[in-house]
Amino acid sequence: MAIVAIVGRPNVGKSTLFNRLTESRAAIVQETSGVTRDRHYGKADWNGVEFSLIDTGGYVKGSDDIFEGEIRKQVVIALEEANAVIFVVDVETGITDLDESVAKLLRKTKKPTFVVVNKVDNSERINDTYEFYNFGLENVVNISAINGSGTGELLDGLTDALKELDKPLEIDADLPRIAIVGKPNVGKSSFTNALIGEDRNIVTDISGTTRDSIDTRLNMFGFDMVLVDTAGIRKKSKVHEDIEFYSVMRSIRSIESADVCVFMIDAQDGIEKQDLSIFSVIERNKKGIVLLVNKWDLIDKETNTMKEFEDDIRSKIAPFNDVPILFVSALTKQRIHKALEEVVEVFENRIQKIPTSKLNEYMLGVIERFPPPANKGKFVRIKFVTQLPTHSPSFAFFCNLPQYIPDSYKRFLENKLRDKYNLTGVPIRIFFRKK
C-alpha cells in the first residue's frame, strides 16, 4: 500500500486536511503553532485506491526557532520513505522563507508532489494563489481543508499518480512475509544478521515493491519465509535515526506489506510510548505479532524477573495482549530458533479458516448460556455466525438488533473465540449484521 506524507510548516492546516482525507477527527486542530504533538497515521480511500496518510506535524518538537531544522529533517525522511508528498501552504500568509526551503527540497525529487494551497474558501482568494506556481512544482491545487472544497481534485490527481506506481510483487505470495520492526537501536539489524549472517548462500535478495524495498528469501532450519524490508538490508542515506518520525515511517512501510511482524523492544528500556505507537499500527493493520524482548542477556535477573517483565508488557498493550512474548538475545542468538517457530505458528493462526458448522455449534452454545444484555426492554437474538473471507480473521454475527450490542459483549465474544481456537498473536475483527 502506498504512503503519502503531508508536510509543511506549522499552522497551515495539515491536521485539518489529514482529518478530512481520513474522514476522522484523529488530529487535534487548534490555532496554535505546533499544537500537533503525537503521531498521526490513517487510511484513506478514493475511487477504490487505498493509501496510508502520515500527518508529519506531530514530529516537530521544540520552540519556534528550531522548527525549520525539524521540518527540513521530516521532508527529507518523507521523500525517502513515502510514495508521494502533499506540501501544504497557506494562501493568507503567502510564500515564507520556510516554504521556499521546503520547496527547494521537493524540486529535487522525482516522486509525485502536490502543492496544496489551503484556506482558499472564496473566489477572491484564487488570485492570491498564483504566486505558489513560483515554486516550480507541477501540481498546484487550491483547497479549503475546513469546508472540503478542492479536496476531490487533489484526491483525483493523487490516486492517478499512485496507480502509475502500483506494480505487483515479484515474490511467492504463499510464503509468510515477515517484518522486523521496532524503534531505532533495539537490535533489528542484529536480529536480521543472526538469521541470515551465517549461510548467505541460501538467502536471496528480491527487488519487489514499487517503493524499492528489498525482500529477502530466508530458507533454513526448515523455515521458508520472506523478510520484508528489514533494517540493515536496505542501505539508506544517513538520517537522524533518533527522531520518532523516522522509525514510525520506516515501520509503517514494513508492517503494511507483511503478514506477521516481529516486534522488537529493548529489555533495558522496557516498553515505551514510541513502542506502543508502533504496536498500535501493527494492530490496526490486523497483522500477526510476535513480540521479542531483545538484549535479555544484559539484564540482571532474579527469580521472577521474566514474569514481572511480561506482566508489565501485557498490561500496557491491553486489551489486545494475546501475543507471544519471547526474551531473546540477537547477539548470543538465544531463543532465535524459537522466535521463528512462533512466527510460523502465528502465520498459521492468521490464515486459518474455521468451518461454519463448527463455529456455529460452539458460539451459539456460548451465546445461549450468556446472551447479550437487554437494552431498553429489547432483546438481542444472535442466530448465525460465519467467518468472513478476509486476509485476517473476521467474524460476522447475524442478529435482529445489531445496534444494541455493547462493546463489552463484543469483547466477551472475542475472548470466547480465543479460548476455543488458536488465535494467539492475531488481531481479530467482529461485526454484527442484521439478519
NUKE-878280 format. One record per atom (N, C-alpha, C): x, y, z; residue in one letter. Coordinates in pm, whole numbers, plus 32768, in hexadecimal, padded with zeros to 4 digits. Layout:
N
XYZA;...
// end
This chain:
435
80557F888000M;800080008000M;8058807D8000M;803080DF7FB1A;808081597FA5A;807781AD8023A;80E081FC803BI;80E3825880ACI;80EE82E78077I;8098833E80ABV;809983CB8086V;80B5841D8103V;8119847480FDA;813D84C78170A;810D8555815AA;80CF858F81C3I;80A6861C81C0I;8113866C8207I;815286C981BDV;81BE871981F8V;819C87AD81EBV;81E787FF8233G;81D1888F822FG;81F288CB82B6G;81F9894E82B8R;821989928336R;81A0898E8393R;81B389B38412P;814489AD8471P;80D28A0B844EP;805989E38475N;7FE38A388472N;7FB48A5D83E5N;7FC98A028385V;7F938A1A82FEV;7F1A89C382E3V;7EF989668340G;7E8189148330G;7E9C8883830DG;7F138852832FK;7F3487C6830FK;7ED787658358K;7EBF877E83D9S;7E6B87238427S;7DDA872583F8S;7DA9879D83D3T;7D1F87A783A0T;7D118758831ET;7D75876582C7L;7D72871A8249L;7D7A86848263L;7DD0865C82C0F;7DDB85CE82E5F;7D5385998313F;7D1185E3836AN;7C8D85B9839DN;7C2885AA832CN;7C2B860782CER;7BCA86028261R;7BE5858B8205R;7C63857481E4L;7C8485078187L;7C6D847E81C6L;7C828473824AT;7C6D83F1828CT;7BE283E882C9T;7B91845482B7E;7B09845A82EDE;7B08843E8383E;7B65847E83C8S;7B6F84698458S;7B8084EE849FS;7B8784E68522R;7BAC855B8573R;7C24853585C8R;7C7E84E5858DA;7CED84AD85DAA;7D5185178605A;7D68857A85B0A;7DCB85E085D1A;7D8A8651861FA;7DD48688867DI;7DA286FB86CAI;7DB387768672I;7D4787C1865FV;7D4F8839860BV;7D3E88B38663V;7D9F890C8660Q;7D9B898186B8Q;7DEF89EF867AQ;7DC78A6C868CE;7E0F8ADA864EE;7E8C8AFE869FE;7EE18AA286B5T;7F5F8ABB86FCT;7FCE8A7686B0T;803A8ABD8699S;80A88A83864DS;80DF8A088693S;80EC899C8648G;812B8923867FG;80D688D686E0G;805088E186D6V;7FFC889F873AV;7FFB8808872DV;801387D686B3T;8010874586A0T;808A870786E2T;807586B18741R;80E5867D878FR;80EB85E5878FR;809785A3873FD;809785118740D;809C84DE86B2D;80BC845F86A5R;80C0841F8620R;8034841A85E6R;802784388566H;7FA5842D8525H;7FB483DB84A6H;7F6F836D84A6Y;7F78830F8438Y;7EED82DA841EY;7EC282DD83A1G;7E3A82AD8382G;7E33827682F5G;7DBF823F82D6K;7DA782068250K;7D4582608206K;7D5B82708185A;7CFE82BA8131A;7CDE826680B7A;7C68827C807FD;7C3B822D800CD;7BF3828B7FACD;7C1A82867F2DW;7BD982DB7EC9W;7BD1828D7E46W;7B57827D7E14N;7B4182357D96N;7B8481AB7D95N;7B7C81667E06G;7BB180DE7E0DG;7C4780D77E25G;7C8B81497E31V;7D1B814A7E4DV;7D2E816A7EE1V;7D66810B7F2CE;7D7E81207FBBE;7E1081447FD0E;7E2781A28028F;7EB181C78048F;7EBA81F380D9F;7F3481F1810DS;7F4C821D8197S;7F7482B08196S;7F4882F781FBL;7F6283868204L;7FAB83A48286L;801683F1827EI;8064841782F4I;805C84AE8305I;802B84DA8379D;802D85688399D;80AE858383E6D;810D85C683A5T;819285D483E1T;8197863B8451T;812B86878462G;812F86F284C6G;815586C48551G;8130864A8573G;8149861785F8G;81DA85FE8618G;8231860D85B3Y;82BE85EF85CBY;8313866D85DAY;82D586E285CDV;8321875D85DEV;831E87828671V;8390877686B3K;8394878E8744K;83F388018761K;83D4884D87C8G;842F88B787F0G;83F5893F87D5G;844589A787EES;84178A3187E0S;841A8A5C874ES;83DE8AD18733D;83D38AFF86A9D;845A8B0C8663D;84C38B2F86AED;85428B49866DD;85848ACA8636D;85548A52865FI;858F89D98624I;852B898F85CBI;84B789CE85B3F;8455898E855BF;8490897284D1F;84D889D2849BE;850889C28412E;855F89478402E;85BC89338461G;861488BE845AG;85C6883C8464G;8563883884BFE;851487BF84D0E;84BF87A18455E;8484880B841BI;842F87F683A5I;848387C8832FI;84F988018320R;855187D582B2R;8572874082C1R;858F8714833DK;85AB86858354K;853586308327K;84BD865D834BQ;8447860E832BQ;842E86058296Q;84468674824FV;8432867281BEV;84948610817EV;8511861281ADV;857585B48179V;85498524818EV;851985068207I;84ED847E8226I;8470845981D6I;841384B981CCA;8398849E817FA;83BA847F80EEA;841A84C780B6L;844184AF802BL;84828426801DL;84C583F88086E;850783768080E;84A383048090E;8444831480ECE;83F082A48115E;836482A580D6E;8332831880ACA;82AA831E8077A;82AB830D7FDFA;823682EB7FA8N;822682DF7F17N;820383647ED7N;81BC83B97F23A;8192843B7EF0A;818D849C7F65A;8194851D7F45V;819A85847FADV;813185EF7F92V;80E686147FFBI;808C86877FF5I;80CE86F88044I;80EC87668000F;812F87D8803DF;80C588468052F;80A1885E80D1V;803588BB80F0V;806E8947810BV;803289AB80C8V;80588A3680DEV;7FDA8A8680FBV;7FEB8B038128D;7F7B8B548157D;7F6B8BCE80FDD;7EF78BDA80BBV;7EE08C4B8060V;7EDF8CD080ABV;7EBD8CCF812CE;7EB48D4B8178E;7F3D8D8A818FE;7FA28D3781A5T;80288D6D81C3T;80828D708148T;805C8D2B80DCG;80B18D278066G;812D8CD3807EG;81908CE48028I;820A8C938030I;82678CCD809BI;82908C7880F7T;82F18CA0815ET;83788C62813DT;83DF8C8E8186D;84658C558172D;84648BBF818DD;84178B9481F2L;84118B068214L;83CC8AB781A4L;83618AEF816BD;83218AAE80F8D;83848A9D8086D;83D18B05806CE;84308AFF7FFCE;849B8A968013E;84C88A878091S;852F8A2280ADS;84F88995809DS;8476898180C1V;843788FE80ACV;842988E38016V;83FC89477FCBA;83EC89387F39A;847089157EF6A;84DC894F7F27K;856089337EEEK;8582889E7EFAK;856188627F6DL;857787D37F80L;851D87817F23L;849F87AE7F15L;843E87627EC5L;846087667E30L;84A087D27E04R;84C387DB7D75R;852987737D4CR;856F873B7DADK;85D886D97D8EK;85A2864C7D7FK;852486367DA5T;84EE85AD7DA3T;84A385917D22T;849E85117CFEK;844E84E67C8BK;83C784AE7CB8K;83B084AC7D3CK;833384757D6FK;82C284DA7D5BK;824684A97D47P;81D585047D36P;81C885637DADP;81C285E57D8FT;81B9864B7DF7T;814586A97DD6T;80F386C57E3AF;807F871D7E26F;808A87957E83F;8090880D7E48V;808C88877E97V;7FF988A67EB2V;7FD2889F7F30V;7F4688B37F56V;7F39893B7F99V;7EFA89987F52V;7EE78A1F7F87V;7E668A1F7FDAV;7E758A2A805BN;7E038A1D80B6N;7DC48AA580D6N;7D4A8A9D810AK;7CFB8B118135K;7CC88B6580BFK;7CBF8B268048V;7C838B6B7FD5V;7BED8B517FDCV;7BAA8B9B8033D;7B1D8B7F804DD;7ABE8BE5800ED;7AF58C3E7FB7N;7A9D8C957F68N;7AE58CBB7EE6N;7A978CE87E83S;7ACF8D017DFES;7B368D717DFES;7B2D8DCD7E5CE;7B8C8E3C7E60E;7C1A8E0C7E7DE;7C258D9E7EC4R;7CAA8D6E7EEAR;7CF08D217E7AR;7CA68CFD7E11I;7CE38CAF7DA4I;7D568CFE7D65I;7D458D837D55N;7DB08DD57D19N;7E308DD17D6DN;7E208DBA7DF1D;7E958DB87E49D;7EE38D357E40D;7EAB8CD37DF7T;7EED8C507DF4T;7F578C457D87T;7F568CA37D26Y;7FAF8C917CB3Y;80438C987CD8Y;80628CDF7D47E;80F08CEA7D6DE;812E8C637D8FE;80D98C017DB4F;81108B7F7DDDF;81438B2E7D65F;81218B5A7CECY;815C8B1A7C75Y;81F18B3C7C6AY;821E8BA27CB2N;82AC8BC77CB1N;83058B5B7CEEN;82C88AFC7D39F;83188A8E7D70F;83558A397D00F;83178A3C7C89G;834889E77C1CG;831F89567C2BG;82B6893C7C79L;828388B47C8AL;820288A67C39L;81F088337BFBE;818788227B97E;80F8882E7BCDE;80D987E17C35N;804E87D47C60N;802C88397CCEN;7FDE88A07CABV;7FB189027D0DV;7F1888F77D16V;7EE688DF7D8EV;7E5588CB7DA1V;7E25892B7E0DV;7DB889737DF1N;7D7D89CE7E53N;7D1189857EA1N;7D17898C7F25I;7CB289487F77I;7C8B899E7FEFI;7C208974802ES;7C0289A280B5S;7BF089258109S;7C518909815FA;7C4C888D81AFA;7BD4888F820EA;7BA989068237I;7B3A890E8297I;7AB688E78255I;7A99891E81DCN;7A1788FD819FN;7A2188938132N;7A9B8869810FG;7AAC87F880B4G;7AB6881B8021G;7AA3889A7FFDS;7AAA88BC7F6FS;7B3788A37F38S;7B3D88687EC1G;7BBD884D7E80G;7BFC87C97EA5G;7BCB87887F10T;7C0C870B7F39T;7BF286997ED6T;7B80869E7E90G;7B6586387E2AG;7BCB863E7DBAG;7BEA86B87D8EE;7C4F86CA7D25E;7CD886987D54E;7CF886B87DD0L;7D7786887E09L;7D7D85F07E0AL;7D1185B17E39L;7D0F851F7E42L;7D1184DE7DB8L;7CCF851B7D56D;7CD384E67CCED;7D6384E27C9BD;7DA985527CAAG;7E3385587C7AG;7E8F84FA7CC6G;7E7A84F47D4AL;7ECF84A07D9EL;7EBE840D7D7CL;7E4083DE7D72T;7E2883507D57T;7E54832A7CCAT;7E4683867C6AD;7E78836A7BE2D;7F0F83537BE7D;7F5583A67C35A;7FE783977C41A;800C83147C85A;7FBE82EE7CECL;7FDB82727D36L;7FC081F77CE0L;7F5B81FF7C89K;7F3E818D7C2FK;7FB481737BD4K;7FF681DD7BA7E;806B81CD7B50E;80DC81847B96E;80E381957C1BL;814F81567C67L;813180C67C8BL;80B2809E7C81D;8086801D7CB6D;80B17FAB7C5BD;81067F537C8FK;81327EDE7C45K;81267E637C9EK;81097DEF7C65P;80FE7D777CB7P;81837D4B7CEFP;817E7D097D60L;81F67CD07D9CL;822C7C5F7D46L;82AF7C4F7D47E;82EE7BE97CF5E;831D7B747D4BE;82D27B547DB0I;83027AEE7E0DI;828F7A917E31I;82AE7A177E55D;824979B17E71D;81E679E27EDBD;816879F37EB0A;81037A2B7F0AA;80DC79CC7F79A;80FD794C7F6CD;80D578EB7FD2D;813278E8804AD;81A87920803CL;8209791D80AAL;81E679888112L;81FA79688193P;81E579CF81FAP;82437A4581E2P;820C7ABD81EAR;825D7B3781DCR;82707B718269R;82EC7B788295I;830D7B99831FI;83577C1F8324I;83227C7D8371A;83667CFE8385A;83A07D048411A;841C7D31841AI;845C7D45849DI;84577DDB84B9I;84057E01851BV;83ED7E908532V;84057EB485C4V;84147F3485DBG;842E7F678661G;84747FED8655G;847F803486C4K;84C180B786BFK;855780A486A5K;859F81108685P;862E8103866AP;867C80C986E1P;86E3807E86C0N;8744804B8721N;870D7FE18780N;86A37F9B8759V;86747F2C87AEV;86B47EA88786V;86FC7EA88715G;87417E2E86EBG;87067DEC8670G;86BE7E39861DK;86827DFE85A5K;86EE7DCA8546K;87567E1A8532S;87C17DEF84D8S;88097D74850FS;88207D738592S;88647D0085D0S;88107C8185C1S;878C7C8F85D1F;87347C1B85C2F;87347BEA8532F;872E7C4884D3T;87347C228446T;87B67BDA8427T;88257C10845AN;88A77BD18442N;88AF7B478482N;886F7B3884F7A;886E7AB58539A;88247A4F84E3A;87BF7A7E849AL;87727A238444L;87BC7A0383C3L;87F87A678384I;882D7A5182FDI;88C57A5B82F4I;89057A798365G;89957A948360G;89EC7A1C8342G;89BF79A38365E;8A17792E835AE;8A1778F082D0E;89A078DE8297D;89967893821AD;895878E881ADD;89A579488180R;896F79A6811ER;894F79628099R;898678EC8083N;896C78AA8003N;88DA787E7FF4N;889178758062I;8804784F8054I;87A878C68071I;87E0793D805EV;879179B6806EV;87957A027FEAV;87217A287FB6T;871E7A737F39T;86DB7AF97F4ET;87177B627F19D;86D77BE67F19D;86807BF17E9DD;86017C117EB1I;85A57C1C7E3FI;85687CA67E42I;85877CF87DDCS;854D7D7D7DD6S;84BB7D6E7DADS;84607D9D7E00G;83D37D807DE6G;837B7DF97DDDG;83687E3F7E4AT;82FE7EA47E4BT;832A7F217E03T;82C77F737DE3T;82E27FF07D9BT;833280527DEFT;833C803B7E6FR;838380997EC5R;841780767ED0R;844680217E75D;84D47FFD7E71D;85037FBB7EF1D;84AA7F777F34S;84D67F2E7FABS;85147EAA7F7ES;855C7E6D7FD8I;859D7DEE7FB9I;855C7D81800DI;85237D1D7FCAD;84EE7CA88010D;85587C3B800DD;856A7BF8807CT;85D37B928086T;85947B0A80A4T;85AC7AAA804CR;85797A23805FR;85D279DA80C4R;859379A8812EL;85DD795F8197L;85AC78CF8198L;860678738179N;85E077E68173N;864B779681BDN;8634777F823EM;86957735828FM;865076FB8309M;868D76978341F;865B765283B9F;85CA762283A7F;85A37609832AG;851A75DD8310G;84B6764E8307G;84E476CB8311F;848B773E8303F;849E777E827AF;8430779D8237D;843677DF81B5D;83DD785A81BCD;841978D081B4M;83CC794C81C5M;841379BD817EM;83D27A30817CV;840B7AA8813FV;841A7B1481AAV;84937B4981BAL;84A87BB98215L;848A7C3A81C9L;842F7C8A8200V;84007D0281BBV;844E7D7C81E7V;849B7DB5818CD;84D17E3B81A1D;850E7E4D822CD;855E7DED8257T;85907DF282E1T;86077E4E82EET;861A7E838365A;868A7EDD8380A;870C7E968362A;87697EDF8326G;87EB7EA38308G;87F17E64827FG;877E7E4A8241I;87807E1381B9I;877D7E858155I;871F7EE38169R;871D7F588111R;87837FBC8143R;87DB7FE780EEK;883D804C8115K;880380D680F7K;87ED8123815DK;87B181A6814CK;881A82128161K;880082898128S;885A82F88142S;884F831D81D6S;88B383608205K;88B883818294K;884783E082BCK;87F983B8831EV;879484118355V;879C840783ECV;87588461842FH;875B846184C1H;86FA83F684F5H;872F8383851AE;86DA83138540E;869F832385CCE;86C4838F8611D;8690839E8699D;860983E4869BD;85D684108628I;85548453862DI;84E583EF8612I;847684018658E;840883A18654E;83CF839285C8E;83C883FF8580F;838B83FD84FAF;83CE839584A1F;8453838F84A8Y;849B83318451Y;847182A2846FY;8471827C84EFS;845581F08510S;83C581CB84F2S;8368822B8504V;82DC820C84E6V;82C781FD8450V;830082598400M;82F5824E836EM;833081C9833FM;83A581AA8374R;83EB8130834DR;839680B4836FR;835C80B783E9S;830C80458417S;828D803383C5S;824980A383A6I;81CC809A835CI;81E3805482D6I;824D807A8292R;8268803D820FR;827A7FA7821CR;82C47F7C8280S;82DC7EED8292S;825E7EA482BES;82147EE1831BI;819D7EA18353I;81357E8682E7I;811C7EE98292E;80AD7EDD8234E;80C27E7081CBE;81407E4D81B0S;81587DE7814AS;81797D608187S;81617D50820AA;81837CD2824FA;81067C878279A;81197C068295D;80B07BB582D4D;80C07BB3836BD;813E7BA48396V;815E7B9D8425V;81CE7BFF8443V;81C17C4684B2C;82287CA584DBC;82727C708555C;82F67C67854AV;834B7C4D85BEV;83667CD685FBV;83227CF0866AF;83277D7486A9F;838B7D71871BF;83F87DBC870BM;84667DB6876BM;84667E2F87C8M;847B7E13884AI;84927E7F88AAI;85167E6388F2I;854A7EC98933D;85CB7EBF8978D;85B17E9D8A0AD;85EC7E2F8A39A;85D87E038AC4A;86067E6D8B27A;86697EBD8B00Q;869E7F228B5CQ;863F7F998B6BQ;85ED7FB38B05D;859080248B09D;85037FFB8B34D;84E17F7C8B20G;84577F538B33G;84037F838ABFG;837F7F7C8ACDI;83277FA68A60I;830080388A75I;8326808E8A17E;8314811E8A26E;82A6815189C9E;828A81D289D2K;821C820D8983K;823381F788EDK;82AE820988C1Q;82CA81F98832Q;82B381688805Q;82D68108885CD;82BA807B883ED;82248066882FD;81D680A28889L;814580908885L;810880CD8807L;8144813A87D4S;811581748756S;8125811086E5S;819880CE86DFI;81B1806C8674I;81577FF38687I;81457FC78703F;80ED7F55871FF;805F7F7386EEF;80307FED8704S;7FA7800F86DBS;7F99800E8644S;8003803385FBV;7FFE802D8569V;7FF27F9C853AV;803C7F42857BI;80337EB28558I;7FA57E818571I;7F6E7EA385E5E;7EE87E73860AE;7E7F7EAB85ABE;7E897F2B858BR;7E257F6A8534R;7E2A7F3084A7R;7E9E7F01847EN;7EAB7EC183FBN;7E8A7E2C83FFN;7E667DF98476K;7E3C7D6D8489K;7EA97D0B845CK;7F257D28847FK;7F947CCD8460K;7FB17C7584D9K;7FE77BFF84BEG;80137BAA852CG;80877BE98576G;80927BCC85F8I;80FC7C0A864AI;81447BA0869DI;81C97BA38697V;821D7B5B86F6V;82757BC58738V;826B7BD287BBL;82B47C3C8802L;83347C03883DL;83A47C3E8816L;84277C128848L;84637C7C88A3L;84887C53891BV;84D17CAC8976V;85657C8C8962V;85A97CE6891AN;86357CCD88F5N;86957D018961N;87117CD38958K;877D7CF789B6K;87617CC18A42K;871C7C508A48W;86FA7C148ACAW;87787BE68B13W;87E57BCF8ACAD;88627BA48B08D;88A27C138B5CD;88757C908B49L;88B07D018B91L;88667D238C13L;87FA7CD98C2EI;87A57CF88CA2I;87CF7CA48D1BI;87DC7CE68D8ED;87F47C9D8E0BD;87707C5C8E35D;87747BD98E48K;86F67B908E5CK;86E97B598EE9K;866B7B598F18E;86487B158F93E;85DD7AAD8F72E;85A77A6B8FD5T;854B79FB8FBDT;84D57A208F65T;84957A928F7EN;841B7AB58F36N;842D7B238ECEN;84AA7B408EABT;84C47BB18E51T;84777BA48DCET;847E7B2E8D90M;843F7B1B8D0DM;83A77B298D16M;836C7AEB8D7DK;82DA7AF28D8CK;82AB7B818DA5K;82F27BC98DFAE;82CB7C538E18E;82D67CAA8D9AE;83407C938D4DF;83567CDF8CD1F;82E47CC38C6FF;82C17C438C62E;82577C1C8C05E;81D07C558C32E;81B37C4F8CB4D;81357C868CE7D;812A7D1C8CCBD;819A7D628CD8D;819C7DF28CBFD;817D7E0F8C2BD;81B97DC08BD2I;81A07DD48B42I;810E7DBA8B22I;80D87D4B8B55R;804C7D288B34R;7FEA7D918B68R;80087DCC8BDAS;7FAE7E348C10S;7FB17EB18BB7S;80257ECF8B7DK;80317F498B2DK;7FFA7F398AA0K;7FFD7EBE8A6AI;7FC97EAC89E2I;7F367E8189E2I;7EFB7E718A5BA;7E6D7E4C8A65A;7E187EB38A1BA;7DA27E8A89E4P;7D5F7E0A89F9P;7D927D9889A1P;7DD97DB68932F;7E0A7D4988DFF;7E917D1A8914F;7E8C7CBB8972N;7F0A7C8B89ABN;7F1C7BF3899DN;7ECB7BB68946D;7EDC7B278928D;7F4A7B1988BFD;7FC47B3788EAV;80377B418890V;80AA7AEF88C9V;80F07AA08875P;81667A5A88A9P;81D47ABE88CCP;820D7AB08944I;827B7B07896FI;82F47AAE898DI;83627ACA8948L;83DC7A7B895BL;844D7AD78987L;84A27AA489E0F;85157AF08A10F;85917AB989CAF;85CD7B0E8977V;86367ADC891DV;86B47B328927V;871C7B0188E9S;87967B4F88D5S;87C47B388846S;87B97B9E87F3A;87E77B918768A;887D7B7D8765A;88C37BB487C9L;89557BAA87CCL;89847B1B87E6L;89467ADB8848T;896F7A51886BT;891779E88826T;88B47A1787DAK;885679C18791K;87FD796E87EEK;87EC799D8867Q;8795795988C8Q;87037961889AQ;86C478ED888CR;863678DC8867R;8614791087DCR;867679208785I;865B794E86FCI;860878E686B0I;862B786886C1H;85E477FD867CH;855377F786ADH;853F7808872FK;84B978088769K;8466787C8730K;84A778ED871AA;8461796186E1A;842A79408657A;847A78FA8605L;844C78D3857FL;83D778728588L;83DB781785E8E;836B77B985FBE;82EB7805861CE;82F678688673E;828178B88699E;824B79068621E;82A5793A85CFV;827C79858558V;8227792D84FCV;825778B284E5V;820E7856848DV;8186783284C9V;8183781D854DE;810477FA858EE;809F786D8584E;80CE78E8859BV;8074795C8591V;8042796C8501V;8099795484A0F;806E79598415F;7FFE78F583FAF;8010787A842CE;7FA97813841AE;7F26783B8461E;7F32787684D8N;7EBB78A58520N;7E70790E84CEN;7EBD7963848CR;7E8079D38443R;7E3679A583C6R;7E65793A8386I;7E2679118307I;7DC178A0831AI;7DB178708398Q;7D5777FE83ACQ;7CC67823838AQ;7C7E77C08355K;7BF077D08337K;7BA2776D838DK;7B4677A083DDI;7AF7774A8437I;7A76772483F1I;7A5776A283E6P;79DA767883A4P;796076BA83E6P;790476E78393T;788E773083C5T;783B76DA8425T;782E76598406S;77DD7603845DS;781875F984E8S;789C75E784F2K;78DD75DB8575K;78D8766285BFK;78E876CD8575L;78E5775385B1L;785C776D85EFL;77F1774A85A7N;776A775F85DBN;774C77048651N;777876888646E;7760762886B2E;779A765C8736E;78137692872FY;785576C287A9Y;781E774B87D5Y;781D77AC8779M;77FB783587A1M;7767784587C5M;770C7802877FL;767E780E87A1L;766277CF8829L;76B17767884CG;76A6772D88D2G;76D17790893DG;774077D78922V;7771783E897FV;770878AD898DV;76D278D9891BI;76717948891CI;75F079208965I;75C878A18957E;75507873899DE;756278788A34E;75DC78538A62R;75F878568AF2R;760C78E48B26R;764779398AD1F;766479C48AF9F;76327A228A8CF;75B07A3B8A86P;75787A8F8A1BP;759E7B228A2EP;75937B7189C3P;75AD7C0189CFP;754B7C418A32P;75767CA88A79P;751C7CE88ADAP;74A97D2F8A92P;74367D318AD2A;73C37D798A99A;73DF7E108AA0A;73A97E588A3DN;73BD7EE88A39N;73357F2B8A25N;730B7F7A8A89K;728A7FC08A83K;72177F5F8A67K;721F7EEB8AA4G;71B57E888A93G;71BC7E3A8A12G;72237E5289C1K;72317E0B8942K;72987D9C8953K;72787D26891FF;72CF7CB2892DF;73147C9388A8F;739A7C8A88AFV;73E87C6A8837V;73F27BD38828V;73D37BA387B0R;73DD7B138795R;743E7AFC8722R;74AC7AB88742I;75107A9986DCI;74F17A0E86A5I;74DF7A068621K;74AE798A85E3K;751A793C8599K;75857982856DF;75E379418511F;766979898517F;76D5793F8505V;775B797C8502V;77AD793B8494V;77FD798B8451T;7852795583E6T;78D679A283E3T;793E796083B3Q;79BF79A483A1Q;79C079E28316Q;79E87A5F830FL;79E97AA7828FL;7A677A86823FL;7A5F7A8C81BAP;7AD27A6B8165P;7B367ADE815BP;7B737B0381CCT;7BD37B7381CFT;7C5F7B3D81ECT;7CC37B9681DCH;7D4F7B6D81EFH;7D6D7B4B8281H;7D2B7B8E82DDS;7D3E7B6F836BS;7CB67B4483A4S;7CB57AF78413P;7C387ABF8445P;7BCE7B298466P;7B5C7B208424S;7AEB7B79843CS;7A6D7B248444S;7A147B4784A0F;799D7AF784B8F;79217B5084B6F;78BA7B218473A;783B7B69846DA;77D27B1D84BEA;77917B64851BF;77247B2D856BF;76A27B6C853AF;76447B19850CF;75C77B4B84D6F;755C7B4A8544F;751A7BBD8556C;74B97BC885C3C;744A7C2A859FC;73E97C3485F5N;73757C8A85D7N;738E7D1D85F4N;73E17D3B8659L;73F57DC68683L;748B7DE38699L;74DA7DE6862EP;756C7DF7863EP;75927E778685P;753E7EDE8679Q;75617F6086B4Q;755E7F61874DQ;75207EFA8789Y;75137EF8881BY;757E7EA28860Y;75DE7E6E8815I;76447E198854I;76B67E718888I;76D17E6D890BP;773B7EC28944P;77C77E8E8924P;78297EE7892FD;78B57EC18915D;78E47E538975D;78AF7E5689EFS;78DB7DF38A52S;78B57D658A24S;78407D5889E4Y;78167CD389B4Y;78697CA9893AY;78907D0C88EAK;78E87CF08878K;796E7CB888A9K;79A47CF48914R;7A227CC3894ER;7A0E7C378989R;799A7C1F89C4F;797A7B9B89FCF;797E7B31898DF;79407B4E891BL;793F7AEF88ACL;79CC7AD88876L;7A1A7B44886EE;7AA57B35883FE;7AF37AD9889CE;7AE37AEC891FN;7B2A7A97897FN;7B007A058973N;7A7F79ED8959K;7A4F79648948K;7A88792488CAK;7A9379738860L;7AD2794087E5L;7B64791B87FFL;7BA97970884CR;7C367956886BR;7C4678DD88C7R;7BE378C98920D;7BE978548979D;7BE177D28929D;7B9177D188C1K;7B7677568876K;7BDB773D8807K;7BFB77A887BEY;7C5177998747Y;7CD677DE8760Y;7D3E77AA8723N;7DC377E48738N;7DD0786286E3N;7DBA78D48722L;7DC6795586DEL;7E3179AC871FL;7E8C796B8765T;7EF879B587A8T;7F497A038742T;7F647A808764G;7FB77AD5870EG;7F6B7B14869BG;7EE77AFF8694V;7E997B2E8621V;7E287B8A864EV;7E297C098623P;7DB47C5E863DP;7D3D7C2985EDP;7CC57C2A8628I;7C4F7BFC85DFI;7BE67C6A85E0I;7B8D7C62857DR;7B207CC48574R;7A9A7C7D8580R;7A3D7CBE85C4I;79B77C8785D6I;79517CEE85A6I;78F77CC1854EF;788E7D188519F;78067CE0853FF;77A67D3A8557F;771C7D108570F;76C67D4384FCF;767E7CE684BFR;762E7D0D8449R;759D7CE3845ER;75457D2D841FK;74B57D10842EK;74917C9583DEK;744E7C398421K;74267BBB83E2K;73B77BD6837DK;
// end
